[in-house]
C-alpha cells in the first residue's frame, strides 16, 4: 500500500463504522459521513496520481 493509504485508511475505516451505526432515517448525518469518506478517498487518489509523475 502507498504511504498515503496507510495514513488515511484508519480514518476511513473509522468513518465507515460510524456511518454503519447510524439509523437509515438519519439521512443528513449519513450523507455527512459519506462526504467525508469521499473527500479522503479523493485525497488518496490525487496524491497517488501526483506521485506517479514524480
ROFIKOL-554357 format. One line per 3 residues: number of its first residue (from 1); for each residue z negated, y negated, x of C-alpha. Coordinates in steps of 0.1 Angstrom, whole numbers. Example, Ala and Ser with C-alpha at 12.3 -4.5 7.8 and 13.67 -1.06 7.14 Angstrom:
REM residues 2
1) -78 45 123 ~ -71 11 137
***
This chain:
REM residues 54
1) 0 0 0 ~ 6 -35 11 ~ -24 -57 21
4) -18 -79 -9 ~ -20 -50 -32 ~ -52 -38 -15
7) -66 -72 -21 ~ -56 -77 -58 ~ -58 -41 -72
10) -96 -41 -77 ~ -94 -73 -96 ~ -65 -60 -118
13) -83 -27 -124 ~ -114 -47 -135 ~ -94 -68 -158
16) -77 -38 -173 ~ -111 -21 -180 ~ -124 -53 -196
19) -92 -56 -217 ~ -96 -20 -229 ~ -132 -26 -240
22) -122 -53 -264 ~ -116 -45 -301 ~ -80 -47 -313
25) -88 -76 -336 ~ -98 -98 -307 ~ -62 -109 -301
28) -68 -141 -283 ~ -92 -125 -258 ~ -68 -96 -252
31) -39 -120 -246 ~ -60 -139 -221 ~ -67 -108 -201
34) -30 -98 -203 ~ -20 -132 -189 ~ -44 -130 -160
37) -32 -94 -152 ~ 4 -105 -153 ~ -4 -135 -131
40) -20 -113 -104 ~ 9 -88 -106 ~ 34 -116 -102
43) 15 -129 -72 ~ 17 -94 -56 ~ 54 -92 -63
46) 61 -127 -50 ~ 41 -121 -18 ~ 59 -87 -12
49) 92 -104 -18 ~ 84 -132 6 ~ 72 -107 32
52) 104 -87 30 ~ 123 -117 45 ~ 99 -122 75
***
